[in-house]
Amino acid sequence: MSDILWAFTRLDWLSIIDILLVASIFYLLLRIIRGTRAVQLLRGIIILVMLTSLLTNVLKLRAFSFLIRNSIPALLVAIPVIFQPEIRRALEHLGRAWLLRQEATSGLVIEQISRACARLSELHYGALIVIERETGLEEYLDTGVRVDGTLSAELLLTIFSPGTVLHDGAVIVRGDRILAAACILPISDEIAMDPSLGLRHRAAVGITEESDAISVVVSEETGIISLAEGGTLVRHLDEKRLKEGLLSFYKPQPRRAFPRFLRARGDEKSD
């Protein structure tokens, strides 16, 4: 107790600011990795460090200690590689804090997307629509065909009609414009996903894992409408619930849970 009181007497304003800065950094790091696969990786690293400390300091295993000491440089190189998606997301969040220009998807655009998806669902036309927020998707735009047309339900129906050349791929939307069609997206490697879901759904989740985009996917086989955001996929949406979900999520914000009206019905997948 006396040691604790002595430590408090040594505190000054600079020490308090120093502690708060360190605590804030750890808090932000934990917020960034919350709900991602990095949580399991971090838990594994903590367990490994504890076991290593036990074996090297308590049991005094000299050969093992020598091996660990010489492995630390390689581990320091491996950690940025393992946590690459989380580090990228952190830098994107930092960049968004200084972003001066923001293009928001209007309610009219959301109305057009919801109406198009409802019709695509009735026709059992497969579709994948990605709504860009603050993270640019230029690298994925270059994989498709540039359209740069005003978004409308009719244009979306035309693009995703099975007889068209552009139907097999993703449409990327920015503001009220369809920038490109037939785009190739990253595929989620989340093993917990329903094995019955195909590449279209995995791509819908994958793009939301790599960026802050929102994606809407219509199943060609079942006609089910699904919405993905932040690596989470919610299925079995109708036009009304899809519209409510898009209105809730289109603004650029940090990762957050799906609202209750989306969780009320339908399957979901989360990290």
TITITI-949580 format. One line per field, with one value per residue: residue in three letters; x, z, y of N, C-alpha, C in turn. Coordinates in steps of 0.2 Angstrom, whole numbers. Atoms other than C-alpha are relative to their C-alpha. Last residue first. Example, Ala and Ser with C-alpha at 12.3 -4.5 7.8 and 13.67 -1.06 7.14 Angstrom:
lumtor = (ser	ala) $
npx = (-4	4) $
npz = (-1	0) $
npy = (-6	-6) $
capx = (68	62) $
capz = (36	39) $
capy = (-5	-22) $
cpx = (-4	4) $
cpz = (3	0) $
cpy = (5	6) $
END
This chain:
lumtor = (asp	ser	lys	glu	asp	gly	arg	ala	arg	leu	phe	arg	pro	phe	ala	arg	arg	pro	gln	pro	lys	tyr	phe	ser	leu	leu	gly	glu	lys	leu	arg	lys	glu	asp	leu	his	arg	val	leu	thr	gly	gly	glu	ala	leu	ser	ile	ile	gly	thr	glu	glu	ser	val	val	val	ser	ile	ala	asp	ser	glu	glu	thr	ile	gly	val	ala	ala	arg	his	arg	leu	gly	leu	ser	pro	asp	met	ala	ile	glu	asp	ser	ile	pro	leu	ile	cys	ala	ala	ala	leu	ile	arg	asp	gly	arg	val	ile	val	ala	gly	asp	his	leu	val	thr	gly	pro	ser	phe	ile	thr	leu	leu	leu	glu	ala	ser	leu	thr	gly	asp	val	arg	val	gly	thr	asp	leu	tyr	glu	glu	leu	gly	thr	glu	arg	glu	ile	val	ile	leu	ala	gly	tyr	his	leu	glu	ser	leu	arg	ala	cys	ala	arg	ser	ile	gln	glu	ile	val	leu	gly	ser	thr	ala	glu	gln	arg	leu	leu	trp	ala	arg	gly	leu	his	glu	leu	ala	arg	arg	ile	glu	pro	gln	phe	ile	val	pro	ile	ala	val	leu	leu	ala	pro	ile	ser	asn	arg	ile	leu	phe	ser	phe	ala	arg	leu	lys	leu	val	asn	thr	leu	leu	ser	thr	leu	met	val	leu	ile	ile	ile	gly	arg	leu	leu	gln	val	ala	arg	thr	gly	arg	ile	ile	arg	leu	leu	leu	tyr	phe	ile	ser	ala	val	leu	leu	ile	asp	ile	ile	ser	leu	trp	asp	leu	arg	thr	phe	ala	trp	leu	ile	asp	ser	met) $
npx = (-7	-5	-6	-6	-6	-5	1	6	-2	-3	5	4	5	5	5	5	4	-3	-1	-7	-5	-4	-7	-4	0	-5	-7	-2	-1	-6	-5	1	-1	5	3	7	4	7	5	6	-1	-5	-3	-6	-4	-4	-4	-1	3	6	3	3	-1	7	-1	7	2	6	6	6	1	-6	-6	2	-2	-7	-3	4	-3	-6	1	3	-5	-5	-1	4	-3	4	6	6	2	3	-2	-1	4	-3	-1	-2	-6	-4	4	-3	-7	-3	-2	6	5	-3	4	-3	1	3	-5	-4	4	-2	-7	-5	-2	-5	4	0	-7	-3	3	-3	-7	0	2	7	3	4	6	1	7	3	1	7	1	-4	3	5	-3	-3	0	0	-6	-6	0	-6	0	-4	0	-5	-3	-5	-7	-6	-2	6	2	-5	1	6	-1	-3	5	4	-3	-1	7	2	-4	2	6	6	6	4	6	4	6	4	3	-2	1	7	1	-3	4	6	-3	-1	6	3	-4	2	7	1	6	6	3	4	6	6	2	2	7	5	0	4	6	-2	-4	5	4	-4	0	7	0	-5	-2	-7	-4	1	-1	-7	-6	-1	-3	-7	-3	0	-5	-7	-1	0	-7	-5	1	-3	-8	-2	2	-6	-4	-4	4	6	0	-1	6	5	-2	1	7	2	-2	4	7	-1	-1	6	4	-4	1	7	1	-3	4	1	3	-4	-4	4	1	-6	1	5	-3	-4	4) $
npz = (-1	-2	-1	-1	-2	5	4	-2	-3	5	5	-2	-4	4	0	-6	-1	-2	-8	-2	-2	6	1	-6	-3	4	-2	-7	0	3	-5	-5	2	6	0	0	6	-3	5	-2	0	-5	-2	-4	-1	-6	0	-7	0	-4	-1	6	2	2	5	1	6	-1	4	-4	0	3	-4	-6	2	0	-7	-4	2	-3	-7	0	1	5	3	6	6	3	4	-4	0	-6	-2	-7	-3	-4	-7	-4	-4	1	-1	5	3	1	6	4	0	-4	0	-5	1	-5	-3	-4	-6	-6	-1	1	7	2	4	-3	-1	7	2	-4	2	7	-1	0	-2	-6	2	-1	2	-2	6	3	2	6	6	2	3	6	3	8	3	0	-5	-3	-1	-5	0	-5	0	-4	3	-1	6	3	-4	2	6	-1	-3	5	4	-3	-1	6	3	-4	3	7	-1	-2	5	-3	5	-1	4	0	6	3	-4	1	6	-2	-4	3	3	-4	-2	5	0	-5	1	6	-1	-3	5	5	-3	2	7	1	-2	5	6	-1	4	7	1	0	6	6	-1	2	7	3	5	2	1	-5	-6	0	2	-5	-6	1	-1	-7	-4	2	-3	-7	-1	0	-5	-6	0	-1	-7	-4	-2	6	5	-2	1	7	4	-1	3	7	1	-1	6	6	-1	1	7	4	-2	3	7	1	-1	6	6	2	6	5	-1	1	7	2	-2	4	7	0	0) $
npy = (2	-5	3	-5	3	2	6	3	6	4	2	6	-2	-2	6	0	7	6	0	3	-6	-3	2	0	-6	-4	1	-3	-7	-2	1	-5	-7	-2	-7	0	3	1	1	4	7	2	-6	1	-6	0	-6	-3	-7	-1	6	2	7	4	6	3	4	4	0	-1	-7	-4	2	-4	-7	-1	-1	-6	-6	0	-2	-7	-5	0	-6	0	3	6	-1	1	7	1	7	1	5	5	-2	6	0	6	6	6	-2	6	2	2	-6	-5	-6	-4	-7	-5	-4	5	2	-2	2	-5	-1	6	4	7	2	1	6	6	1	2	7	1	6	-2	-2	-7	-2	-7	-4	1	7	1	-3	5	6	0	7	0	4	-5	-5	-3	-7	-3	-7	-2	-7	-2	-2	4	3	4	5	5	2	4	7	4	2	4	7	3	2	6	6	2	5	-4	3	4	1	6	0	-6	-1	-6	-6	-2	-4	-6	-4	-3	-5	-6	-3	-4	-6	-4	-3	-5	-5	3	3	-5	-3	4	-1	-7	-1	3	-4	-6	0	0	-7	-5	0	-2	-7	-3	1	-4	5	-1	7	4	-4	-3	5	5	-3	-1	6	2	-4	2	6	-1	-3	5	5	-3	0	6	2	-2	6	2	3	3	7	1	-2	6	7	0	0	7	4	-2	3	7	2	0	6	5	0	1	7	3	-1	-7	-2	-1	-6	-5	-1	-3	-7	-3	-1	-6	-6) $
capx = (-83	-101	-114	-132	-148	-165	-177	-176	-157	-161	-174	-161	-148	-132	-118	-104	-89	-84	-94	-96	-115	-123	-127	-144	-152	-145	-153	-170	-170	-166	-180	-193	-188	-187	-172	-168	-150	-138	-119	-106	-89	-91	-107	-116	-134	-144	-158	-164	-169	-166	-154	-148	-146	-147	-132	-131	-114	-109	-91	-80	-65	-56	-69	-84	-76	-75	-93	-101	-87	-92	-110	-106	-94	-107	-116	-121	-106	-113	-99	-88	-73	-71	-60	-69	-67	-60	-70	-70	-80	-93	-100	-92	-95	-114	-118	-129	-115	-102	-109	-99	-108	-101	-99	-108	-121	-110	-112	-130	-142	-143	-151	-140	-135	-153	-160	-147	-151	-170	-168	-158	-140	-134	-120	-102	-101	-83	-80	-73	-56	-51	-65	-58	-42	-52	-62	-59	-63	-75	-91	-93	-109	-107	-121	-120	-134	-141	-157	-171	-185	-193	-177	-171	-187	-184	-166	-171	-183	-170	-157	-169	-175	-157	-153	-167	-162	-145	-129	-116	-101	-89	-76	-64	-56	-45	-53	-55	-36	-35	-49	-40	-23	-33	-41	-24	-17	-32	-30	-11	-12	-2	10	13	16	28	42	42	41	57	66	60	66	84	78	65	78	90	76	72	91	92	76	75	59	52	59	60	46	34	38	35	18	13	19	10	-6	-5	-1	-16	-28	-21	-24	-42	-46	-37	-52	-62	-76	-65	-49	-51	-59	-44	-32	-41	-41	-23	-19	-30	-22	-5	-11	-19	-3	8	-5	-5	14	15	3	13	13	26	15	4	18	22	4	5	22	14	0) $
capz = (-186	-190	-200	-199	-204	-205	-193	-179	-182	-195	-184	-170	-178	-185	-173	-176	-186	-187	-197	-215	-218	-228	-213	-206	-222	-230	-216	-217	-236	-234	-221	-233	-248	-240	-231	-229	-225	-213	-217	-206	-212	-208	-218	-228	-233	-240	-252	-255	-273	-270	-284	-290	-273	-272	-264	-256	-251	-239	-240	-225	-233	-234	-223	-232	-249	-242	-236	-253	-261	-250	-255	-274	-272	-265	-249	-245	-234	-222	-216	-201	-212	-216	-231	-239	-257	-264	-277	-296	-305	-318	-317	-315	-308	-305	-299	-286	-272	-277	-283	-288	-297	-294	-307	-319	-326	-337	-353	-353	-355	-337	-333	-319	-329	-336	-318	-311	-325	-322	-303	-306	-304	-315	-326	-325	-333	-332	-335	-321	-313	-313	-301	-289	-287	-286	-271	-261	-242	-237	-242	-258	-260	-268	-277	-281	-291	-296	-305	-297	-305	-289	-281	-295	-292	-274	-277	-290	-277	-264	-275	-281	-264	-258	-272	-267	-249	-254	-254	-246	-254	-241	-243	-229	-224	-209	-198	-213	-214	-196	-200	-215	-205	-193	-206	-214	-197	-195	-212	-210	-193	-197	-208	-195	-182	-193	-193	-174	-173	-184	-172	-157	-163	-156	-139	-140	-145	-131	-118	-124	-122	-105	-97	-81	-75	-69	-81	-97	-96	-87	-98	-114	-107	-104	-121	-130	-121	-126	-144	-144	-138	-150	-164	-158	-157	-174	-182	-181	-169	-160	-169	-171	-154	-146	-155	-150	-132	-132	-140	-127	-112	-119	-121	-104	-95	-103	-99	-81	-81	-88	-75	-61	-52	-39	-25	-33	-34	-15	-11	-21	-13	4	0) $
capy = (-61	-61	-71	-68	-77	-69	-60	-48	-44	-31	-22	-24	-13	-21	-19	-6	-4	15	27	33	36	22	11	16	21	5	-5	4	1	-17	-19	-12	-21	-38	-45	-64	-62	-52	-53	-46	-41	-23	-22	-35	-35	-50	-52	-70	-74	-92	-98	-81	-74	-55	-46	-29	-22	-8	-1	2	-7	-24	-34	-25	-31	-49	-50	-46	-57	-72	-69	-69	-84	-95	-98	-116	-117	-105	-94	-99	-102	-83	-83	-68	-66	-50	-41	-42	-29	-33	-15	2	20	19	37	44	45	31	14	-1	-15	-32	-46	-58	-46	-36	-45	-45	-59	-64	-46	-39	-23	-20	-22	-10	3	2	4	20	26	40	33	32	15	9	-10	-20	-24	-5	-1	-14	-4	12	7	23	21	35	26	16	6	-11	-20	-39	-46	-63	-63	-73	-63	-59	-55	-44	-34	-32	-28	-14	-6	-6	1	15	20	20	32	43	43	51	42	54	61	68	81	86	70	72	60	48	46	40	27	22	19	9	-2	-5	-10	-22	-30	-32	-40	-56	-46	-33	-47	-57	-44	-43	-62	-64	-52	-62	-79	-77	-73	-88	-100	-95	-96	-114	-119	-111	-118	-108	-116	-99	-86	-96	-108	-96	-81	-92	-98	-80	-74	-89	-85	-67	-71	-83	-70	-58	-70	-73	-55	-52	-62	-46	-41	-29	-26	-7	-4	-14	-3	13	8	4	21	30	21	27	44	44	38	52	65	60	59	77	83	76	59	55	56	43	31	33	30	13	9	12	0) $
cpx = (0	6	4	6	5	7	6	-1	-7	1	3	-5	-5	-6	-6	-5	-4	-4	4	1	7	5	3	7	4	-1	5	7	1	1	7	6	1	2	-5	-4	-7	-4	-7	-5	-5	2	5	3	6	4	4	4	0	-3	-6	-5	-3	2	-7	1	-7	-1	-6	-6	-6	-2	6	6	-2	1	7	3	-3	4	7	-1	-3	4	5	0	-4	3	-4	-6	-7	-3	-2	2	2	-5	4	2	1	7	5	-4	2	7	2	3	-6	-5	4	-3	2	-1	-3	6	4	-3	3	7	5	2	5	-4	0	7	3	-3	3	7	0	-2	-8	-4	-4	-6	-1	-6	-3	0	-6	-1	3	-4	-5	3	3	0	-1	6	6	-2	6	0	5	1	4	3	5	6	6	2	-5	-2	4	-2	-6	1	3	-5	-5	4	1	-6	-1	4	-3	-6	-6	-6	-5	-6	-3	-6	-5	-3	2	-1	-7	0	4	-4	-6	3	2	-6	-2	5	-2	-7	0	-6	-6	-3	-3	-6	-6	-1	-2	-7	-4	0	-4	-6	2	4	-5	-3	5	1	-7	-1	4	3	7	4	-1	2	7	5	1	4	8	3	0	5	7	1	1	7	6	-1	3	8	3	-1	6	3	3	-5	-6	-1	1	-7	-5	2	-2	-7	-2	2	-4	-6	2	1	-7	-5	3	-2	-7	-1	2	-5	0	-3	4	3	-4	0	6	0	-5	3	4) $
cpz = (7	2	3	0	1	3	-5	-4	2	3	-6	-5	1	5	-5	-2	6	0	1	7	2	2	-5	-1	6	3	-4	2	7	0	-3	5	5	-1	-5	2	1	-7	3	-5	3	1	6	2	4	0	6	0	7	0	4	1	-6	-2	0	-5	1	-6	2	-5	4	0	-2	5	7	-1	-1	7	3	-3	3	7	1	0	-5	-3	-6	-6	-2	-5	3	0	7	2	7	3	3	7	4	3	-2	2	-4	-3	0	-6	-4	-1	4	-1	5	-4	5	3	5	6	7	2	-2	-7	-2	-4	2	1	-7	-3	3	-2	-7	0	0	2	6	-2	1	-3	2	-6	-4	-2	-7	-6	-2	-3	-7	-2	-8	-3	-1	5	3	1	6	-1	6	0	5	-4	1	-6	-3	4	-2	-6	1	3	-6	-4	3	1	-6	-2	4	-3	-6	1	3	-5	3	-5	1	-5	0	-7	-3	5	0	-6	2	4	-4	-3	4	2	-6	0	5	-1	-5	0	2	-6	-5	2	-2	-7	-1	2	-6	-6	0	-5	-7	-1	0	-7	-6	0	-3	-8	-5	-5	-2	0	7	6	1	-1	5	6	-1	1	7	4	-1	4	8	1	0	6	6	-1	2	7	4	2	-6	-5	3	-1	-7	-3	2	-4	-7	-1	1	-6	-6	1	-1	-7	-4	1	-4	-7	-1	0	-6	-6	-1	-7	-5	2	-2	-8	-2	1	-5	-7	0) $
cpy = (-3	-3	6	-3	5	-2	-1	-6	-4	-7	-5	-1	-6	1	2	-6	1	-7	-6	0	-3	5	4	0	1	7	4	-2	3	7	1	0	5	7	1	7	1	-2	-2	0	-4	-7	-2	7	-1	7	0	6	4	6	1	-6	-2	-7	-4	-5	-3	-4	-4	0	1	7	5	-2	4	8	2	1	6	7	1	2	7	5	0	7	0	-3	-6	1	-1	-7	-2	-7	-1	-5	-6	2	-6	1	-6	-6	-6	1	-8	-3	-3	6	6	7	5	7	5	4	-4	-3	2	-2	5	1	-6	-5	-7	-3	-2	-6	-6	-2	-3	-7	0	-6	1	2	7	2	7	5	-1	-7	-2	3	-5	-6	0	-8	-1	-4	4	5	3	7	3	8	1	7	1	1	-5	-4	-4	-6	-6	-3	-4	-7	-5	-3	-5	-7	-4	-3	-6	-6	-2	-6	3	-3	-5	-1	-7	0	6	2	6	6	3	5	7	4	4	6	6	4	4	6	5	3	5	5	-4	-4	5	3	-4	1	7	1	-2	5	7	0	1	7	5	0	3	8	3	-1	4	-5	1	-7	-5	3	3	-5	-6	3	0	-7	-3	4	-3	-6	1	2	-5	-4	3	-1	-7	-1	2	-6	-2	-2	-3	-8	-2	2	-5	-6	0	-1	-7	-4	1	-4	-7	-1	0	-7	-6	0	-2	-8	-3	0	8	3	3	7	6	2	3	8	3	1	6) $
END
